[in-house]
Amino acid sequence: MAFFSNYYMDVLDCIKSRRSIRKFENQLIPQEIIEEILECGRWAPSGVNFQPWKVFVVSDPNVKEKLAKCTKHSSLILNAPHTFAIFLDQTKQYHYTKHVQSIGAFFQTLLLALHAKGLGGVWLGEIYNQKDQVSDVFGINDPQLEFMGAIAFGKPAEQGKSSRKKVSEFVVWS
Ligand SMILES: Cc1cc2nc3c(=O)[nH]c(=O)nc-3n(C[C@H](O)[C@H](O)[C@H](O)COP(=O)(O)O)c2cc1C
């Protein structure tokens, strides 16, 4: 597909066709492509435009191994060439829930950008249960930086499959 190319898919197709990818080719992604993904993340919406995110891009096998030990889903991190470890930076006081909502928008923007570039990723939330252990991996002891989750990503080696409720099951027109 679009991997490494300048092809960009229609945004509605991108939203609907994005699936979590849990199998990856053993191939590193060039830094400029990762930077392009992060450039998209930069434009995610956030409460009062605080942009409360901080991201570690993990590619070093030793760091990957340490990070993988923090989750039951270790194989996803070990088999992906890269992982974004995403922290909430609360240096600017605002509203905790709205900061967390902003982080959710950041995650989704990164996932969509990956998909638009022909890459794939999976949001890792289980690892949040071990957030203090993750902070230790990155040598973080600042209480204002809270680990929120990770995205393992790379070139897809599967299509991904999922399903959804019908719109009528969750919408109320009033
Ligand atoms: C907050 C959150 C946490 C998630 N945590 C995990 C996880 O720990 N492991 C995993 O394999 N997938 C995880 N996922 C991915 C979901 O399983 C996936 O998005 C959902 O099943 C829908 O599938 P799709 O993304 O392919 O459409 C998480 C997704 C979200 C939004």
The ligand as an SDF file (V2000), in Angstrom:
LIG
                    3D

 31 33  0  0  0  0  0  0  0  0999 V2000
   -7.8860    2.4490   25.6110 C   0  0  0  0  0  0  0  0  0  0  0  0
   -7.5180    1.2740   24.7200 C   0  0  0  0  0  0  0  0  0  0  0  0
   -6.7320    0.2590   25.2370 C   0  0  0  0  0  0  0  0  0  0  0  0
   -6.3710   -0.8170   24.4180 C   0  0  0  0  0  0  0  0  0  0  0  0
   -5.5180   -1.7620   24.9190 N   0  0  0  0  0  0  0  0  0  0  0  0
   -5.1330   -2.8010   24.1460 C   0  0  0  0  0  0  0  0  0  0  0  0
   -4.1720   -3.7310   24.6240 C   0  0  0  0  0  0  0  0  0  0  0  0
   -3.6510   -3.6370   25.7380 O   0  0  0  0  0  0  0  0  0  0  0  0
   -3.8410   -4.7750   23.8060 N   0  0  0  0  0  0  0  0  0  0  0  0
   -4.3700   -4.9150   22.5510 C   0  0  0  0  0  0  0  0  0  0  0  0
   -4.0230   -5.8870   21.8670 O   0  0  0  0  0  0  0  0  0  0  0  0
   -5.2680   -4.0210   22.0630 N   0  0  0  0  0  0  0  0  0  0  0  0
   -5.6500   -2.9660   22.8140 C   0  0  0  0  0  0  0  0  0  0  0  0
   -6.5270   -2.0220   22.3130 N   0  0  0  0  0  0  0  0  0  0  0  0
   -7.0400   -2.1500   20.9460 C   0  0  0  0  0  0  0  0  0  0  0  0
   -8.5040   -2.6090   20.9420 C   0  0  0  0  0  0  0  0  0  0  0  0
   -8.5530   -3.9750   21.3030 O   0  0  0  0  0  0  0  0  0  0  0  0
   -9.1130   -2.3750   19.5540 C   0  0  0  0  0  0  0  0  0  0  0  0
   -9.0560   -0.9880   19.2240 O   0  0  0  0  0  0  0  0  0  0  0  0
  -10.5750   -2.8170   19.4850 C   0  0  0  0  0  0  0  0  0  0  0  0
  -10.6740   -4.2190   19.6810 O   0  0  0  0  0  0  0  0  0  0  0  0
  -11.2210   -2.4830   18.1270 C   0  0  0  0  0  0  0  0  0  0  0  0
  -10.4690   -3.0650   17.0680 O   0  0  0  0  0  0  0  0  0  0  0  0
   -9.8400   -2.1800   15.8840 P   0  0  0  0  0  0  0  0  0  0  0  0
   -8.9080   -1.1870   16.5070 O   0  0  0  0  0  0  0  0  0  0  0  0
   -9.0880   -3.1750   14.9980 O   0  0  0  0  0  0  0  0  0  0  0  0
  -10.9730   -1.5460   15.1310 O   0  0  0  0  0  0  0  0  0  0  0  0
   -6.8820   -0.9160   23.0870 C   0  0  0  0  0  0  0  0  0  0  0  0
   -7.6670    0.1150   22.5810 C   0  0  0  0  0  0  0  0  0  0  0  0
   -7.9650    1.2120   23.3680 C   0  0  0  0  0  0  0  0  0  0  0  0
   -8.7580    2.3530   22.7720 C   0  0  0  0  0  0  0  0  0  0  0  0
  1  2  1  0
  2  3  1  0
  2 30  2  0
  3  4  2  0
  4  5  1  0
  4 28  1  0
  5  6  2  0
  6  7  1  0
  6 13  1  0
  7  8  2  0
  7  9  1  0
  9 10  1  0
 10 11  2  0
 10 12  1  0
 12 13  2  0
 13 14  1  0
 14 15  1  0
 14 28  1  0
 15 16  1  0
 16 17  1  0
 16 18  1  0
 18 19  1  0
 18 20  1  0
 20 21  1  0
 20 22  1  0
 22 23  1  0
 23 24  1  0
 24 25  2  0
 24 26  1  0
 24 27  1  0
 28 29  2  0
 29 30  1  0
 30 31  1  0
M  END
$$$$
